[in-house]
Amino acid sequence: MADQPVVTITIRPNGNYRVEGPVRLVDAEGKEFKIERNPFSLCRCGQSSTKPFCDGTHNKIGFNAPSKAQ
């Protein structure tokens, strides 16, 4: 079996999910989002105007959430 490319998702402190590696991102209906760069960031605060992608709004609203593995 050939080695598969590694995808890494990093939970950034009080911020977004940073996604690195070859991935397909699809919505609930199976429609694929166009990913224009790699790595890219996904919204975690729920307030981005470009959901599911992060636009940095978490910084403006003071988003605070755990980001360390337990």
Stockholm file with secondary structure:
# STOCKHOLM 1.0

chainA/1-70         MADQPVVTITIRPNGNYRVEGPVRLVDAEGKEFKIERNPFSLCRCGQSSTKPFCDGTHNKIGFNAPSKAQ
#=GR chainA/1-70 SS CCCCCCCEEEECTTSCEEEESSCCCBCTTSCBCCCCSSSEEECSSSCCTTTTBCCSHHHHHTCCCCCSCC
#=GC SS_cons        CCCCCCCEEEECTTSCEEEESSCCCBCTTSCBCCCCSSSEEECSSSCCTTTTBCCSHHHHHTCCCCCSCC
//
